[in-house]
Amino acid sequence: MFKFRMLVSAIALTGSMSVMAADALPTTAPAPANNPTTPEKVELGKMLYHDPRLSSTGTVACASCHNTMLGGEDNRPNSMGVNGQTGGRSAPTVWNAAFNKVQFWDGRADSLEAQAAGPVTNPIEMGMKSWDDVVARLKTIKGYRHAFELAFGSDAEAITKDNATKAIAAYERTLITPNSAYDKYVKGDKDALTEQQERGLKKAVELGCTSCHSGPAFNGPGVFQKFPVNSSGFFEAQYHFQKDKGLAEVTKKDSDEHLWKVPTLRNVALTAPYMHNGSVKTLDKAVWLMAKLQLNKELPDADVADIVAFLNALTGEFPAQTIPQLPGTPGSSFN
Amino acid sequence: MFKFRMLVSAIALTGSMSVMAADALPTTAPAPANNPTTPEKVELGKMLYHDPRLSSTGTVACASCHNTMLGGEDNRPNSMGVNGQTGGRSAPTVWNAAFNKVQFWDGRADSLEAQAAGPVTNPIEMGMKSWDDVVARLKTIKGYRHAFELAFGSDAEAITKDNATKAIAAYERTLITPNSAYDKYVKGDKDALTEQQERGLKKAVELGCTSCHSGPAFNGPGVFQKFPVNSSGFFEAQYHFQKDKGLAEVTKKDSDEHLWKVPTLRNVALTAPYMHNGSVKTLDKAVWLMAKLQLNKELPDADVADIVAFLNALTGEFPAQTIPQLPGTPGSSFN
């Protein structure tokens, strides 16, 4: 906690006249050396991302739960996979996910490429038996053969799990929402925020929100944080935050219990409901609970309203993109 | 049958040098007097069409089963609605549906507006309890209030079932796929069809396919046809075509048994599997079965291949459209 307080103070001190919690959002995302972003990969990735035929039933695409049209997620507490199955976690937004150091709520994937491989074969998400089955299905679709060859060359068999996840990741790196009111503000347009939003920003910094939610995507500087820090039977009975042990569910280490990736606050006004289990319906309740459970402060309504106003200033511009036309299936066998 | 044969002969006779089964597809669709197409309605309709929050679970949009990216349907034998439920029919394509005289496989809706109202409250499709619930939910989404007012004016309450279905229909009237190889051919580019496609067209006309599948959308001149005309225990055991009584399921009249809307052949190569119950996986099998069951002819493989080649010439250009950004939900309560 001492380290946190130091950081909060440092940020708060800089903010007397022109409060800044982070730089503007970059308009491009860095790509790993082994997967440089190319237009052909992005186009293929967009197709795969929106193609429900990557699921066992042919009904669930990446975009079903991480809906690019709907704030990058599904507005549900937990997502619904094939055959109406649900899990315990809320879908994180895909927009600006390129700026996360780790992926999934529990941070178990260290890249967008690694993340993209997961849901496809998760039995309650997209339900494919194996990536071999996915690859076999994609190979039956003539248009995909062409698109993979354009993106990855035709020297060897281009349709592979590795290339499919690389293409999806390349597409996701283009999903960036710049030019929010906050971005305009930090670039010098001091009228871009309303007075209430400016007040909310100042309060968020002073309160300590930005000790975890800082940096251009408001998701750092740390990678993982414990949540909830302070809880009680009262809150647990209502929200069940501790039922899911976060990173420890993967590592099985006691020290990782209730550690979660710090989620971005970009476009947070569009991604209700909130928290890893989607148990909090509204943004004002989420703000109040974060202050209470993480910082042990009970915020008055006016402070909540100001901070929510500021968070609305983090809603960016969603770049126009065309609907991909998916190549036809010669014969279909979903059931 | 006599009337059919007359029509076939008349069409076949005109086709000796330059075979034509139909005019080119129009690039605009007529709208009813009470719902003229406007850009604002189309934009709102596109949003509603792609919004899964029109379903009880928040997971099934119009576009889930009538996927504009995927040939206008879902490539499944039958569609999957909320909570993994399935029905007995295959989703018809939305592309060029504006040129159908009636909608649904059984033709029970006489307009796109009437059709749009159906699936939303069908318990196995989108599962909303009532349109009142849909309207109430839409009213909680601020961005929709604005979009409805733009489209329908703000004199009265703009968010209504009537306006929602009008907007969806207006959007659907823009989903037209012109400039297929066939369209170029009938406009005078005689090289637009391959020799095999030209042969397939001629055979389709001579055989009698175009006695039912004629006109610019290859779905007339009649509205309903009996299917199957000739069946047997052998085919019934394999495909179960007669299990579903078509129009008679709605009207309860014996004379309507097994009557179906004649579906468009536009983009048919993209919409496997085939027939009202999606029981036929491939286009070549569908062609063979239609000849056998409707015209009592057993086609040799070469004829099937030629006709399939021609049907591929009916795949049009899908107009580029941008992904709609759906307005955010302030608080979410799907489950």
HADDOCK unambig.tbl for C-alpha pairs under 7 A between the chains (distance, minus, plus):
assign (segid A and resid 69 and name CA) (segid B and resid 323 and name CA) 6.64 0.50 0.50
assign (segid A and resid 69 and name CA) (segid B and resid 324 and name CA) 5.97 0.50 0.50
assign (segid A and resid 69 and name CA) (segid B and resid 325 and name CA) 4.52 0.50 0.50
assign (segid A and resid 69 and name CA) (segid B and resid 326 and name CA) 5.48 0.50 0.50
assign (segid A and resid 70 and name CA) (segid B and resid 325 and name CA) 6.42 0.50 0.50
assign (segid A and resid 70 and name CA) (segid B and resid 326 and name CA) 5.30 0.50 0.50
assign (segid A and resid 70 and name CA) (segid B and resid 328 and name CA) 6.81 0.50 0.50
assign (segid A and resid 75 and name CA) (segid B and resid 332 and name CA) 6.17 0.50 0.50
assign (segid A and resid 76 and name CA) (segid B and resid 332 and name CA) 6.58 0.50 0.50
assign (segid A and resid 76 and name CA) (segid B and resid 334 and name CA) 5.57 0.50 0.50
assign (segid A and resid 76 and name CA) (segid B and resid 335 and name CA) 6.86 0.50 0.50
assign (segid A and resid 82 and name CA) (segid B and resid 84 and name CA) 6.87 0.50 0.50
assign (segid A and resid 83 and name CA) (segid B and resid 83 and name CA) 6.16 0.50 0.50
assign (segid A and resid 83 and name CA) (segid B and resid 84 and name CA) 3.87 0.50 0.50
assign (segid A and resid 84 and name CA) (segid B and resid 82 and name CA) 6.86 0.50 0.50
assign (segid A and resid 84 and name CA) (segid B and resid 83 and name CA) 3.90 0.50 0.50
assign (segid A and resid 84 and name CA) (segid B and resid 84 and name CA) 4.55 0.50 0.50
assign (segid A and resid 270 and name CA) (segid B and resid 328 and name CA) 4.68 0.50 0.50
assign (segid A and resid 270 and name CA) (segid B and resid 329 and name CA) 6.44 0.50 0.50
assign (segid A and resid 272 and name CA) (segid B and resid 329 and name CA) 6.63 0.50 0.50
assign (segid A and resid 272 and name CA) (segid B and resid 330 and name CA) 6.59 0.50 0.50
assign (segid A and resid 272 and name CA) (segid B and resid 331 and name CA) 5.66 0.50 0.50
assign (segid A and resid 272 and name CA) (segid B and resid 332 and name CA) 5.82 0.50 0.50
assign (segid A and resid 273 and name CA) (segid B and resid 331 and name CA) 6.24 0.50 0.50
assign (segid A and resid 273 and name CA) (segid B and resid 332 and name CA) 5.44 0.50 0.50
assign (segid A and resid 281 and name CA) (segid B and resid 331 and name CA) 4.95 0.50 0.50
assign (segid A and resid 281 and name CA) (segid B and resid 332 and name CA) 5.46 0.50 0.50
assign (segid A and resid 282 and name CA) (segid B and resid 330 and name CA) 6.46 0.50 0.50
assign (segid A and resid 282 and name CA) (segid B and resid 331 and name CA) 4.70 0.50 0.50
assign (segid A and resid 320 and name CA) (segid B and resid 322 and name CA) 6.20 0.50 0.50
assign (segid A and resid 320 and name CA) (segid B and resid 323 and name CA) 6.91 0.50 0.50
assign (segid A and resid 321 and name CA) (segid B and resid 322 and name CA) 5.27 0.50 0.50
assign (segid A and resid 321 and name CA) (segid B and resid 323 and name CA) 5.84 0.50 0.50
assign (segid A and resid 322 and name CA) (segid B and resid 320 and name CA) 6.21 0.50 0.50
assign (segid A and resid 322 and name CA) (segid B and resid 321 and name CA) 5.27 0.50 0.50
assign (segid A and resid 322 and name CA) (segid B and resid 322 and name CA) 4.06 0.50 0.50
assign (segid A and resid 322 and name CA) (segid B and resid 323 and name CA) 5.65 0.50 0.50
assign (segid A and resid 323 and name CA) (segid B and resid 69 and name CA) 6.67 0.50 0.50
assign (segid A and resid 323 and name CA) (segid B and resid 320 and name CA) 6.92 0.50 0.50
assign (segid A and resid 323 and name CA) (segid B and resid 321 and name CA) 5.84 0.50 0.50
assign (segid A and resid 323 and name CA) (segid B and resid 322 and name CA) 5.64 0.50 0.50
assign (segid A and resid 323 and name CA) (segid B and resid 323 and name CA) 5.42 0.50 0.50
assign (segid A and resid 324 and name CA) (segid B and resid 69 and name CA) 5.99 0.50 0.50
assign (segid A and resid 325 and name CA) (segid B and resid 69 and name CA) 4.54 0.50 0.50
assign (segid A and resid 325 and name CA) (segid B and resid 70 and name CA) 6.45 0.50 0.50
assign (segid A and resid 326 and name CA) (segid B and resid 69 and name CA) 5.48 0.50 0.50
assign (segid A and resid 326 and name CA) (segid B and resid 70 and name CA) 5.32 0.50 0.50
assign (segid A and resid 328 and name CA) (segid B and resid 70 and name CA) 6.82 0.50 0.50
assign (segid A and resid 328 and name CA) (segid B and resid 71 and name CA) 6.99 0.50 0.50
assign (segid A and resid 328 and name CA) (segid B and resid 270 and name CA) 4.68 0.50 0.50
assign (segid A and resid 329 and name CA) (segid B and resid 270 and name CA) 6.43 0.50 0.50
assign (segid A and resid 329 and name CA) (segid B and resid 272 and name CA) 6.68 0.50 0.50
assign (segid A and resid 330 and name CA) (segid B and resid 272 and name CA) 6.63 0.50 0.50
assign (segid A and resid 330 and name CA) (segid B and resid 282 and name CA) 6.50 0.50 0.50
assign (segid A and resid 331 and name CA) (segid B and resid 272 and name CA) 5.64 0.50 0.50
assign (segid A and resid 331 and name CA) (segid B and resid 273 and name CA) 6.25 0.50 0.50
assign (segid A and resid 331 and name CA) (segid B and resid 281 and name CA) 4.96 0.50 0.50
assign (segid A and resid 331 and name CA) (segid B and resid 282 and name CA) 4.68 0.50 0.50
assign (segid A and resid 332 and name CA) (segid B and resid 75 and name CA) 6.19 0.50 0.50
assign (segid A and resid 332 and name CA) (segid B and resid 76 and name CA) 6.61 0.50 0.50
assign (segid A and resid 332 and name CA) (segid B and resid 272 and name CA) 5.82 0.50 0.50
assign (segid A and resid 332 and name CA) (segid B and resid 273 and name CA) 5.45 0.50 0.50
assign (segid A and resid 332 and name CA) (segid B and resid 281 and name CA) 5.47 0.50 0.50
assign (segid A and resid 334 and name CA) (segid B and resid 76 and name CA) 5.59 0.50 0.50
assign (segid A and resid 335 and name CA) (segid B and resid 76 and name CA) 6.87 0.50 0.50
